[in-house]
């Protein structure tokens, strides 16, 4: 049960990171039409990879 709650929490974290990544560039004034697509792609990758790796830890411990 704890593993499921943790994995769901990591999914919520992914949405939070996705929003925060793009917003950080906008807040700093670093958004530009030329780079917005790159920022979005890197933000999506970052917001998927980081929580997925964190979620993998309890999943692997549960399966062990």
C-alpha positions in Angstrom: 0.0 0.0 0.0 2.9 2.4 0.8 4.5 1.7 -2.6 1.3 2.7 -4.4 0.9 5.9 -2.4 4.6 6.7 -3.1 4.3 6.1 -6.8 1.2 8.2 -7.0 3.1 10.9 -5.1 5.8 10.8 -7.7 3.2 11.2 -10.4 2.0 14.4 -8.7 5.6 15.5 -8.4 6.0 15.1 -12.1 3.2 17.5 -12.8 4.7 19.9 -10.3 8.1 19.7 -11.9 6.7 20.1 -15.4 5.0 23.4 -14.4 7.9 24.6 -12.3 10.5 24.0 -15.0 8.9 26.2 -17.6 7.8 28.8 -15.0 11.3 29.2 -13.7 12.5 30.2 -17.2 9.6 32.6 -17.6 10.2 34.2 -14.1 13.8 34.8 -14.9 12.9 36.3 -18.3 14.7 33.6 -20.2 11.8 32.6 -22.4 12.2 33.3 -26.0 10.3 32.1 -29.1 13.5 30.5 -30.3 14.1 28.5 -27.2 10.5 27.8 -25.9 10.3 24.4 -27.7 13.6 23.3 -26.3 12.7 24.4 -22.8 9.4 22.5 -23.1 11.0 19.3 -24.3 13.7 19.4 -21.6 11.1 20.2 -19.0 8.9 17.2 -20.0 12.0 14.9 -20.0 13.1 16.2 -16.6 9.7 15.9 -15.1 9.3 12.3 -16.3 12.8 11.0 -15.6 13.4 12.3 -12.1 10.1 11.1 -10.5 10.3 7.8 -12.4 13.8 7.1 -11.0 12.6 8.0 -7.5 9.5 5.7 -7.9 11.7 2.9 -9.1 13.4 2.6 -5.7 10.4 1.5 -3.7 9.1 -0.6 -6.6 12.4 -2.5 -6.8 12.5 -2.9 -3.0 9.0 -4.3 -3.1 9.8 -6.8 -5.8 13.0 -7.9 -4.1 
